[in-house]
């Protein structure tokens, strides 16, 4: 032991202790539960309704837990997944449409572990059960909306510069502008080239017409932004609504995958996704003849929208957007000095410039906030072969949630007042904070994984892991005797490190391929030990002393171990970078497992061997059990 640095013993002990603490929560499995929230964001839960639900669950002999409040949610633990599904049906029947009853999993981690930030590994959809959606982003609408915004911006630039124009219109990926004179067209051409670099500008001298054609790079940027912004908005919305560990990621050029582990009710999942919305800030056209509004005939350049509560007359808004929901970086509900609910808004740079330009010219005039909600429902139909199928039906609601006069020039920060209640202010802040959709999305694929299937997957994965571990442990003891027992101890420590690191990494999710990666690691973890032990045997056959054989075995096998594992690590990195969700899950566990096996083989087994055979002089071992 005198030769072996003592700090390595302490390092091994610290790593195993640290990993063990963060692996320990996995011993306490999550409990299935139902989560009850108000259908309106920020709404209160009536104690009487919760008592009715709990009494109904007890009458059905489902053995519910006492129920606990978590923010604006009420959670009831159930003994198993079957009772969870029955409890959801009972709760929905008792509560009606005023509440949302979702399936969830509640951790049972002891408080002292939670205080240390320890939590169990996140389980993927294939292990936990849940709902999988594949969403298609409407790219045509994304391009159309952006072209409308650019056309509106070009009109504002022309008016600000005093350039007279006859018409500015968008046609597909082009903006066509006509002018009264060649001089106006020439000034507009310079303005477009200076302020709209996304377009190639050409002119028709005879017709005094400009043609702004969107470049391929700008078109590709619009589509990438639409997918990325929608992914962010959907992810924020699902997180805001309390779904545990969702997966929202891009797939291909125009699709988004949404996986909601723990949610077995597809209708609940559709409601969660259906609440995504777009918000638009527009000026109110307050000089419109009321008779035209009653007749439903808005003037050119305007649209008529109802209020949300239908108790007030419709509002006529101008078509040009000032700011959209995707330009909002933060939104918080609160109260003004008179105790009236309000929402404080923060805009990004582009939104702030647009708001400042428009508000400075319209002080004292009303501005409206338009809420646009796109919902996807499923209806059954009979196909040509007489089979009953489901198809997605998309509908859209548009209504005004607030109109207020602009009192001063607005910039990146302003507030929305005139809201009916604190719950309405909280809901509006949630919608803005989650971000608006840059383009509509449609559900093209839906798949539900039941909790029983997830339990079967876990059982099969654990059985394969246990069998592989048992055979490896048995082989090592039979082949290398005491050294084999040391390698087995290191292998168990290797699994503890893998589980601890997986539990510690934020966002890491264990899937069925991830279990396969752990099983593979169990087989590969002893490779380094086999190399070391065979080298020790070789040195003993050459006549080296036990002490020298141990030193030579670990020292000379290190380079071989490093070279062999680096290639595997490179493959794991490539799999993670180039693969999708399931392949990435396999790559993560493989990468962590290889690093852990190198540590336990080089530091772990050496430390234990030194404790057993580390004497010198008269205490030096006469022979090795290997």
C-alpha positions as CSV (number, residue, x, y, z in Angstrom):
1,X,0.0,0.0,0.0
2,X,3.0,2.3,0.5
3,X,3.6,2.3,-3.2
4,X,0.0,3.0,-4.2
5,X,-1.2,6.7,-3.8
6,X,-3.7,7.0,-1.0
7,X,-5.7,9.7,-2.8
8,X,-6.9,7.1,-5.3
9,X,-8.6,5.2,-2.5
10,X,-10.4,8.4,-1.4
11,X,-11.3,9.2,-5.0
12,X,-12.8,5.7,-5.5
13,X,-14.8,6.0,-2.2
14,X,-16.0,9.5,-3.1
15,X,-17.2,8.5,-6.6
16,X,-19.0,5.4,-5.4
17,X,-20.6,7.3,-2.5
18,X,-21.6,10.2,-4.7
19,X,-23.0,8.0,-7.5
20,X,-24.7,5.8,-4.9
21,X,-26.6,8.7,-3.4
22,X,-27.9,9.8,-6.8
23,X,-28.7,6.2,-7.8
24,X,-30.7,5.5,-4.6
25,X,-33.9,7.3,-5.6
26,X,-34.4,4.7,-8.3
27,X,-35.1,2.2,-5.5
28,X,-38.3,4.2,-4.8
29,X,-40.5,3.8,-7.9
30,X,-43.0,6.5,-8.9
31,X,-46.6,6.1,-7.9
32,X,-49.3,6.3,-10.6
33,X,-51.6,9.3,-9.9
34,X,-54.3,11.5,-11.3
35,X,-53.7,15.2,-11.5
36,X,-56.7,17.6,-11.4
37,X,-56.3,21.2,-12.6
38,X,-58.8,23.9,-13.5
39,X,-59.7,24.0,-17.2
40,X,-58.8,27.7,-17.0
41,X,-55.2,28.5,-16.3
42,X,-54.7,29.9,-12.9
43,X,-58.2,28.8,-11.8
44,X,-58.9,27.8,-8.3
45,X,-59.8,24.3,-7.2
46,X,-63.1,24.0,-5.2
47,X,-62.6,22.0,-2.0
48,X,-66.1,20.7,-2.3
49,X,-65.4,19.2,-5.8
50,X,-62.2,17.6,-4.6
51,X,-64.0,16.0,-1.7
52,X,-66.7,14.6,-4.1
53,X,-64.0,13.1,-6.3
54,X,-62.2,11.5,-3.3
55,X,-65.5,10.1,-2.0
56,X,-66.3,8.6,-5.4
57,X,-62.9,6.9,-5.6
58,X,-63.3,5.4,-2.1
59,X,-66.8,4.1,-3.1
60,X,-65.2,2.4,-6.1
61,X,-62.7,0.8,-3.8
62,X,-59.6,2.1,-5.6
63,X,-57.6,2.8,-2.4
64,X,-56.8,6.4,-3.2
65,X,-54.2,8.3,-1.3
66,X,-55.2,11.3,0.8
67,X,-54.7,13.8,-2.0
68,X,-52.2,16.7,-2.0
69,X,-52.1,20.1,-3.4
70,X,-49.2,21.1,-5.7
71,X,-49.5,24.6,-6.8
72,X,-52.8,24.9,-8.8
73,X,-53.0,21.1,-9.1
74,X,-54.5,18.4,-6.8
75,X,-52.8,15.0,-7.0
76,X,-54.2,11.7,-5.8
77,X,-51.9,8.6,-5.7
78,X,-53.3,5.2,-6.8
79,X,-52.0,1.7,-6.1
80,X,-51.5,0.7,-9.8
81,X,-52.0,1.8,-13.4
82,X,-55.3,0.0,-13.8
83,X,-56.7,1.9,-10.7
84,X,-55.2,5.1,-12.2
85,X,-57.2,4.7,-15.4
86,X,-60.4,3.9,-13.6
87,X,-59.9,6.9,-11.3
88,X,-59.5,9.3,-14.2
89,X,-62.8,8.2,-15.7
90,X,-64.5,8.6,-12.3
91,X,-63.0,12.0,-11.7
92,X,-63.9,13.3,-15.2
93,X,-67.5,12.1,-14.7
94,X,-67.8,13.8,-11.3
95,X,-66.1,17.1,-12.2
96,X,-67.4,17.7,-15.7
97,X,-65.9,20.1,-18.2
98,X,-64.6,22.7,-15.6
99,X,-61.5,20.6,-14.8
100,X,-58.8,18.7,-16.6
101,X,-57.9,15.3,-15.2
102,X,-54.6,14.0,-16.4
103,X,-52.6,10.9,-15.7
104,X,-49.2,11.4,-14.0
105,X,-46.5,9.7,-12.1
106,X,-45.6,11.1,-8.6
107,X,-42.1,10.4,-7.2
108,X,-41.7,8.7,-3.8
109,X,-38.1,9.9,-3.2
110,X,-37.5,10.6,0.5
111,X,-37.3,14.3,1.5
112,X,-33.6,14.1,2.4
113,X,-32.7,12.8,-1.0
114,X,-34.8,15.5,-2.7
115,X,-33.0,18.1,-0.6
116,X,-29.8,16.9,-2.2
117,X,-31.3,17.3,-5.7
118,X,-31.5,13.5,-6.2
119,X,-34.3,12.1,-8.3
120,X,-35.0,8.9,-10.2
121,X,-34.1,8.5,-13.8
122,X,-36.6,9.7,-16.3
123,X,-38.2,6.9,-18.2
124,X,-39.0,7.1,-21.9
125,X,-42.3,6.4,-23.5
126,X,-41.5,2.8,-24.2
127,X,-40.9,2.1,-20.5
128,X,-43.4,4.4,-18.8
129,X,-46.2,4.4,-21.3
130,X,-47.8,7.6,-22.7
131,X,-48.8,9.3,-25.9
132,X,-46.8,9.9,-29.1
133,X,-47.7,12.5,-31.6
134,X,-46.2,13.5,-35.0
135,X,-47.0,17.1,-35.9
136,X,-46.8,18.6,-39.4
137,X,-45.8,22.3,-39.6
138,X,-47.8,24.2,-42.3
139,X,-44.8,25.7,-44.2
140,X,-47.0,27.5,-46.8
141,X,-48.7,29.5,-44.0
142,X,-45.4,30.3,-42.4
143,X,-44.1,31.8,-45.6
144,X,-47.3,33.6,-46.3
145,X,-47.4,35.2,-42.8
146,X,-43.7,36.3,-43.1
147,X,-44.3,37.7,-46.6
148,X,-47.3,39.7,-45.3
149,X,-45.1,41.1,-42.5
150,X,-42.4,42.1,-44.9
151,X,-45.0,43.7,-47.3
152,X,-46.4,45.7,-44.3
153,X,-42.9,46.7,-43.3
154,X,-42.1,48.0,-46.8
155,X,-45.3,50.1,-46.9
156,X,-44.4,51.7,-43.5
157,X,-40.8,52.4,-44.9
158,X,-42.3,54.0,-48.0
159,X,-44.7,56.2,-45.9
160,X,-42.0,57.2,-43.5
161,X,-39.7,58.3,-46.3
162,X,-42.6,60.1,-48.1
163,X,-42.4,57.9,-51.2
164,X,-45.7,57.7,-53.0
165,X,-46.8,54.3,-54.2
166,X,-49.8,52.9,-55.9
167,X,-49.8,49.4,-54.5
168,X,-47.7,47.0,-52.6
169,X,-48.8,43.4,-52.7
170,X,-47.3,40.0,-51.9
171,X,-47.6,37.1,-54.4
172,X,-46.1,33.9,-53.1
173,X,-42.5,34.6,-52.4
174,X,-42.5,38.0,-54.2
175,X,-43.5,41.5,-53.3
176,X,-44.7,43.6,-56.2
177,X,-44.8,47.4,-55.7
178,X,-46.0,49.9,-58.4
179,X,-45.3,53.6,-58.3
180,X,-46.6,56.8,-60.0
181,X,-43.2,57.9,-61.3
182,X,-39.8,56.6,-62.2
183,X,-38.2,58.8,-59.5
184,X,-40.4,57.3,-56.8
185,X,-39.5,53.8,-58.0
186,X,-35.8,54.6,-58.0
187,X,-35.9,55.9,-54.4
188,X,-38.0,52.8,-53.3
189,X,-35.4,50.5,-55.0
190,X,-32.6,52.0,-52.8
191,X,-34.8,51.8,-49.7
192,X,-35.6,48.1,-50.4
193,X,-31.9,47.2,-50.9
194,X,-30.9,48.9,-47.7
195,X,-33.7,47.6,-45.4
196,X,-34.8,44.3,-46.9
197,X,-31.6,42.3,-47.6
198,X,-33.6,39.1,-47.7
199,X,-34.9,40.0,-51.2
200,X,-33.4,40.3,-54.7
201,X,-34.7,43.6,-56.1
202,X,-35.4,44.1,-59.9
203,X,-37.4,46.8,-61.7
204,X,-39.6,47.2,-64.7
205,X,-38.8,50.7,-65.9
206,X,-41.7,50.9,-68.4
207,X,-44.4,50.0,-65.8
208,X,-42.6,51.8,-62.8
209,X,-42.8,48.5,-60.9
210,X,-40.5,46.9,-58.4
211,X,-40.2,43.2,-57.9
212,X,-38.7,41.9,-54.7
213,X,-38.0,38.2,-54.9
214,X,-37.2,36.2,-51.7
215,X,-33.8,34.5,-51.8
216,X,-33.4,30.8,-51.2
217,X,-31.4,31.3,-48.0
218,X,-34.1,33.6,-46.6
219,X,-36.8,31.0,-47.6
220,X,-34.9,28.2,-45.9
221,X,-34.4,30.4,-42.8
222,X,-38.2,31.1,-42.6
223,X,-38.9,27.3,-42.6
224,X,-36.2,26.5,-40.1
225,X,-37.5,29.3,-37.8
226,X,-41.1,28.1,-38.1
227,X,-40.2,24.5,-37.0
228,X,-37.8,25.6,-34.2
229,X,-40.2,28.3,-32.9
230,X,-43.1,25.8,-32.9
231,X,-41.0,23.2,-31.2
232,X,-40.0,25.8,-28.5
233,X,-43.6,26.9,-28.0
234,X,-45.0,23.4,-27.8
235,X,-42.3,22.4,-25.3
236,X,-43.0,25.5,-23.2
237,X,-46.7,24.9,-23.3
238,X,-46.4,21.2,-22.2
239,X,-44.0,22.2,-19.4
240,X,-46.4,24.9,-18.2
241,X,-49.3,22.5,-18.1
242,X,-47.4,20.1,-15.8
243,X,-46.7,17.1,-17.9
244,X,-43.8,15.2,-16.4
245,X,-40.6,15.0,-18.6
246,X,-42.1,15.5,-22.1
247,X,-40.1,15.0,-25.2
248,X,-40.5,17.7,-28.0
249,X,-38.0,17.5,-30.8
250,X,-37.7,18.2,-34.5
251,X,-37.9,15.4,-37.0
252,X,-36.8,16.1,-40.6
253,X,-37.5,19.4,-42.3
254,X,-41.1,20.2,-41.3
255,X,-42.2,17.8,-38.5
256,X,-42.1,17.8,-34.7
257,X,-42.3,14.7,-32.4
258,X,-44.2,15.2,-29.1
259,X,-44.0,12.4,-26.5
260,X,-45.9,12.7,-23.2
261,X,-44.7,10.0,-20.8
262,X,-47.2,9.0,-18.2
263,X,-50.2,10.3,-20.2
264,X,-52.3,7.4,-21.3
265,X,-55.4,9.4,-22.4
266,X,-55.0,10.6,-26.0
267,X,-57.9,13.0,-25.6
268,X,-56.1,14.7,-22.7
269,X,-52.9,14.9,-24.7
270,X,-54.8,16.5,-27.6
271,X,-56.2,19.1,-25.3
272,X,-52.7,19.9,-24.1
273,X,-51.5,20.4,-27.6
274,X,-54.6,22.1,-28.7
275,X,-54.1,24.9,-26.3
276,X,-51.2,26.2,-28.2
277,X,-52.0,29.5,-29.7
278,X,-50.9,32.6,-31.6
279,X,-51.3,36.1,-30.3
280,X,-51.3,39.2,-32.5
281,X,-51.3,42.9,-31.5
282,X,-53.1,45.0,-34.0
283,X,-54.5,48.6,-34.2
284,X,-58.2,49.0,-33.9
285,X,-60.0,50.6,-36.9
286,X,-62.1,53.0,-34.8
287,X,-63.5,55.1,-37.7
288,X,-65.7,52.3,-39.2
289,X,-69.4,52.8,-39.7
290,X,-71.2,50.6,-37.1
291,X,-73.7,49.6,-39.7
292,X,-71.0,47.9,-41.8
293,X,-69.9,46.0,-38.7
294,X,-73.4,44.8,-38.0
295,X,-73.7,43.7,-41.6
296,X,-70.4,41.9,-41.4
297,X,-68.8,44.0,-44.2
298,X,-65.5,45.4,-42.9
299,X,-63.7,48.1,-45.0
300,X,-60.7,47.0,-47.1
301,X,-57.6,46.2,-45.0
302,X,-59.6,45.4,-41.9
303,X,-61.2,42.3,-40.3
304,X,-64.1,41.9,-37.8
305,X,-63.5,39.8,-34.6
306,X,-65.8,39.0,-31.7
307,X,-64.8,39.5,-28.0
308,X,-64.0,36.4,-26.1
309,X,-67.1,36.7,-23.8
310,X,-69.5,37.7,-26.6
311,X,-71.0,40.3,-24.2
312,X,-69.5,43.2,-26.0
313,X,-69.9,44.2,-29.7
314,X,-67.3,42.9,-32.2
315,X,-64.1,44.8,-32.9
316,X,-62.7,45.9,-36.3
317,X,-58.9,45.4,-36.4
318,X,-56.5,46.4,-39.1
319,X,-54.8,43.5,-41.0
320,X,-51.2,44.6,-40.3
321,X,-49.7,43.0,-37.2
322,X,-47.7,45.2,-34.9
323,X,-46.2,42.3,-32.8
324,X,-46.9,38.6,-32.7
325,X,-46.7,36.1,-29.8
326,X,-43.3,34.7,-31.0
327,X,-41.7,38.1,-30.3
328,X,-42.7,38.0,-26.6
329,X,-39.7,37.0,-24.4
330,X,-41.5,37.2,-21.1
331,X,-44.9,37.8,-19.6
332,X,-46.0,38.0,-15.9
333,X,-49.4,38.5,-14.4
334,X,-49.9,40.9,-11.5
335,X,-51.9,43.9,-10.3
336,X,-51.7,47.6,-10.8
337,X,-51.8,50.3,-8.1
338,X,-55.6,50.0,-8.0
339,X,-55.6,46.2,-7.6
340,X,-56.8,45.6,-11.2
341,X,-55.3,42.5,-12.9
342,X,-52.6,43.2,-15.6
343,X,-50.0,41.4,-17.6
344,X,-46.5,42.8,-17.9
345,X,-45.0,42.1,-21.4
346,X,-41.3,42.1,-22.5
347,X,-40.5,42.0,-26.3
348,X,-37.4,41.1,-28.2
349,X,-35.5,43.6,-30.3
350,X,-37.6,43.3,-33.5
351,X,-40.9,43.5,-31.6
352,X,-39.7,46.4,-29.5
353,X,-38.8,48.4,-32.7
354,X,-42.1,47.7,-34.3
355,X,-44.1,48.5,-31.2
356,X,-42.2,51.8,-30.7
357,X,-42.6,52.9,-34.3
358,X,-46.4,52.2,-34.4
359,X,-47.3,53.4,-30.9
360,X,-45.4,56.7,-31.3
361,X,-47.7,57.6,-34.3
362,X,-50.9,56.3,-32.6
363,X,-51.0,57.8,-29.1
364,X,-54.5,58.0,-27.8
365,X,-55.8,55.3,-30.3
366,X,-56.9,51.8,-29.3
367,X,-54.8,48.7,-29.8
368,X,-56.3,45.2,-29.7
369,X,-54.9,41.8,-28.7
370,X,-56.1,39.0,-31.0
371,X,-56.1,35.4,-29.7
372,X,-55.9,32.7,-32.4
373,X,-56.3,29.1,-31.2
374,X,-55.8,26.2,-33.6
375,X,-57.3,22.9,-32.4
376,X,-57.0,19.4,-33.9
377,X,-59.8,16.9,-33.2
378,X,-60.3,13.5,-34.5
379,X,-63.5,12.2,-36.1
380,X,-64.4,8.7,-37.2
381,X,-65.4,8.0,-40.8
382,X,-66.0,5.0,-43.0
383,X,-63.4,4.4,-45.8
384,X,-63.9,2.9,-49.2
385,X,-63.5,-0.6,-47.8
386,X,-66.1,-0.1,-45.1
387,X,-63.6,0.1,-42.3
388,X,-64.0,2.7,-39.5
389,X,-61.0,5.0,-39.3
390,X,-60.1,8.3,-37.6
391,X,-58.9,11.5,-39.3
392,X,-57.7,14.8,-38.0
393,X,-60.0,17.8,-38.3
394,X,-58.4,21.2,-37.7
395,X,-60.5,24.2,-36.6
396,X,-59.5,27.7,-35.6
397,X,-61.0,30.2,-33.2
398,X,-60.1,33.9,-33.4
399,X,-61.3,36.4,-30.8
400,X,-60.2,39.6,-29.1
401,X,-59.2,39.4,-25.5
402,X,-58.3,43.0,-24.8
403,X,-58.6,46.5,-26.3
404,X,-56.8,49.5,-24.6
405,X,-55.8,53.0,-25.7
406,X,-52.1,53.7,-26.2
407,X,-51.2,56.3,-23.6
408,X,-47.5,56.7,-24.4
409,X,-44.8,55.5,-26.8
410,X,-44.3,51.8,-26.1
411,X,-41.1,49.9,-26.4
412,X,-39.8,46.5,-25.2
413,X,-41.8,46.7,-21.9
414,X,-45.5,47.5,-21.5
415,X,-48.6,46.1,-19.8
416,X,-52.0,44.9,-20.8
417,X,-54.9,46.0,-18.6
418,X,-58.7,45.8,-18.8
419,X,-58.7,42.0,-17.9
420,X,-61.8,40.6,-16.2
421,X,-60.0,38.6,-13.5
422,X,-56.7,37.4,-12.0
423,X,-57.3,34.0,-13.6
424,X,-57.7,35.6,-17.0
425,X,-54.5,37.6,-16.5
426,X,-52.6,34.4,-15.4
427,X,-53.9,32.5,-18.5
428,X,-52.9,35.3,-20.9
429,X,-49.4,35.5,-19.3
430,X,-49.0,31.7,-19.7
431,X,-50.0,31.8,-23.4
432,X,-47.5,34.7,-24.0
433,X,-44.8,33.2,-21.9
434,X,-45.1,29.8,-23.7
435,X,-44.6,31.6,-27.1
436,X,-46.8,31.8,-30.1
437,X,-46.8,29.3,-32.9
438,X,-44.9,30.7,-36.0
439,X,-47.2,28.5,-38.2
440,X,-50.1,26.1,-37.7
441,X,-49.4,22.5,-36.9
442,X,-51.5,19.4,-37.7
443,X,-51.4,16.0,-36.0
444,X,-50.5,13.5,-38.7
445,X,-49.8,10.5,-36.4
446,X,-50.9,9.4,-33.0
447,X,-49.8,6.4,-31.0
448,X,-50.5,5.4,-27.4
449,X,-48.3,3.1,-25.3
450,X,-50.1,1.5,-22.4
451,X,-48.7,1.4,-18.9
452,X,-48.8,-2.4,-18.9
453,X,-46.7,-2.5,-22.1
454,X,-44.2,-0.2,-20.4
455,X,-44.1,-2.4,-17.3
456,X,-43.5,-5.5,-19.6
457,X,-40.6,-3.7,-21.3
458,X,-39.0,-2.8,-18.0
459,X,-39.4,-6.4,-16.7
460,X,-37.9,-7.8,-19.9
461,X,-35.0,-5.3,-19.8
462,X,-34.3,-6.0,-16.1
463,X,-34.4,-9.8,-16.7
464,X,-31.9,-9.6,-19.5
465,X,-29.7,-7.3,-17.4
466,X,-29.9,-9.7,-14.4
467,X,-29.1,-12.7,-16.6
468,X,-26.2,-11.1,-18.3
469,X,-24.8,-9.8,-15.0
470,X,-25.2,-13.3,-13.4
471,X,-23.3,-15.1,-16.2
472,X,-20.5,-12.5,-16.3
473,X,-20.1,-12.7,-12.5
474,X,-20.0,-16.5,-12.6
475,X,-17.5,-16.6,-15.4
476,X,-15.1,-14.1,-13.7
477,X,-15.1,-16.0,-10.4
478,X,-14.6,-19.3,-12.2
479,X,-11.8,-18.0,-14.3
480,X,-9.9,-15.6,-12.0
481,X,-10.8,-16.7,-8.5
482,X,-10.1,-13.8,-6.0
483,X,-9.3,-11.4,-8.8
484,X,-12.6,-12.4,-10.4
485,X,-14.5,-11.5,-7.2
486,X,-12.7,-8.1,-7.2
487,X,-13.8,-7.6,-10.9
488,X,-17.4,-8.5,-9.9
489,X,-17.4,-6.0,-7.2
490,X,-16.1,-3.4,-9.7
491,X,-18.8,-4.4,-12.1
492,X,-21.5,-3.8,-9.6
493,X,-19.9,-0.4,-8.8
494,X,-19.9,0.3,-12.5
495,X,-23.7,-0.2,-12.6
496,X,-24.1,2.1,-9.6
497,X,-22.1,4.8,-11.4
498,X,-24.1,4.5,-14.6
499,X,-27.4,4.7,-12.8
500,X,-26.2,7.6,-10.6
501,X,-24.9,9.6,-13.6
502,X,-28.0,9.0,-15.6
503,X,-30.1,10.2,-12.7
504,X,-28.0,13.3,-12.3
505,X,-28.0,14.5,-15.9
506,X,-30.9,16.9,-16.5
507,X,-33.0,15.7,-19.4
508,X,-31.4,12.3,-19.7
509,X,-34.1,9.7,-20.3
510,X,-33.8,5.9,-20.1
511,X,-35.4,4.0,-22.9
512,X,-35.5,0.4,-23.9
513,X,-32.5,0.9,-26.2
514,X,-30.8,2.5,-23.2
515,X,-31.3,-0.6,-21.2
516,X,-29.7,-2.5,-24.2
517,X,-26.7,-0.2,-23.9
518,X,-26.4,-1.0,-20.2
519,X,-26.6,-4.7,-20.9
520,X,-23.9,-4.3,-23.5
521,X,-21.8,-2.4,-21.0
522,X,-22.0,-5.2,-18.5
523,X,-20.4,-7.5,-21.1
524,X,-17.8,-5.0,-22.1
525,X,-17.0,-3.8,-18.5
526,X,-14.9,-6.8,-17.8
527,X,-12.8,-6.5,-21.0
528,X,-10.4,-4.2,-19.3
529,X,-10.1,-6.5,-16.3
530,X,-9.5,-9.5,-18.5
531,X,-6.7,-7.6,-20.2
532,X,-5.1,-6.7,-16.9
533,X,-5.5,-10.1,-15.3
534,X,-4.1,-12.0,-18.3
535,X,-1.1,-9.6,-18.3
536,X,-0.6,-10.4,-14.6
537,X,-0.7,-14.1,-15.4
538,X,1.8,-13.6,-18.2
539,X,4.2,-11.8,-15.8
540,X,3.8,-14.6,-13.2
541,X,4.7,-17.2,-15.8
542,X,7.9,-15.2,-16.7
543,X,9.0,-15.5,-13.0
544,X,8.0,-12.1,-11.8
545,X,7.1,-11.7,-8.1
546,X,3.4,-11.1,-7.2
547,X,4.1,-7.5,-6.4
548,X,5.9,-6.9,-9.7
549,X,3.2,-8.8,-11.6
550,X,0.5,-6.6,-10.3
551,X,2.5,-3.4,-11.1
552,X,3.4,-4.6,-14.6
553,X,-0.2,-5.9,-15.3
554,X,-1.9,-2.6,-14.5
555,X,0.9,-0.4,-15.9
556,X,1.5,-2.1,-19.3
557,X,-2.2,-2.9,-20.0
558,X,-3.3,0.7,-19.5
559,X,-2.4,1.9,-23.1
560,X,-4.2,-1.1,-24.6
561,X,-7.4,-0.4,-22.5
562,X,-7.3,3.2,-23.5
563,X,-7.0,2.6,-27.2
564,X,-9.7,-0.1,-27.2
565,X,-12.2,2.1,-25.3
566,X,-11.5,5.4,-27.2
567,X,-12.7,3.8,-30.4
568,X,-16.0,2.7,-28.7
569,X,-16.4,6.2,-27.3
570,X,-16.0,7.8,-30.7
571,X,-18.7,5.5,-32.1
572,X,-21.0,6.4,-29.2
573,X,-20.5,10.1,-29.9
574,X,-21.2,9.6,-33.6
575,X,-24.4,7.6,-32.8
576,X,-25.6,10.4,-30.5
577,X,-24.8,13.2,-33.0
578,X,-26.3,11.5,-36.1
579,X,-29.0,9.3,-34.5
580,X,-32.6,10.1,-33.4
581,X,-34.2,9.6,-30.0
582,X,-33.9,5.8,-29.5
583,X,-30.4,5.6,-31.0
584,X,-29.3,8.5,-28.8
585,X,-30.6,6.7,-25.7
586,X,-28.4,3.7,-26.6
587,X,-25.4,6.0,-27.3
588,X,-25.7,7.9,-24.0
589,X,-25.8,4.7,-21.8
590,X,-22.9,3.2,-23.8
591,X,-20.8,6.3,-23.5
592,X,-21.4,6.6,-19.7
593,X,-20.9,2.9,-19.3
594,X,-17.5,2.8,-21.1
595,X,-16.2,5.8,-19.0
596,X,-17.4,4.1,-15.8
597,X,-15.9,0.7,-16.7
598,X,-12.5,2.4,-17.4
599,X,-12.6,4.1,-14.1
600,X,-13.7,1.0,-12.1
601,X,-11.1,-1.2,-14.0
602,X,-8.1,1.1,-13.6
603,X,-8.8,2.7,-10.3
604,X,-11.5,0.5,-8.7
605,X,-10.0,-3.0,-9.0
606,X,-6.5,-1.8,-8.5
607,X,-7.5,-0.2,-5.2
608,X,-9.2,-3.3,-3.9
609,X,-6.3,-5.5,-5.1
610,X,-3.9,-3.2,-3.2
611,X,-6.0,-3.6,0.0
612,X,-5.7,-7.4,-0.4
613,X,-2.1,-7.9,-1.8
614,X,-0.6,-4.5,-1.1
615,X,1.9,-5.5,1.5
616,X,5.7,-5.1,1.1
617,X,8.7,-6.8,2.7
618,X,7.6,-9.6,5.1
619,X,4.0,-8.8,4.3
620,X,4.4,-9.2,0.6
621,X,2.1,-11.9,-0.9
622,X,3.7,-15.2,-1.6
623,X,1.3,-16.0,-4.4
624,X,-1.8,-14.6,-6.1
625,X,-5.2,-16.3,-6.4
626,X,-5.7,-15.6,-10.1
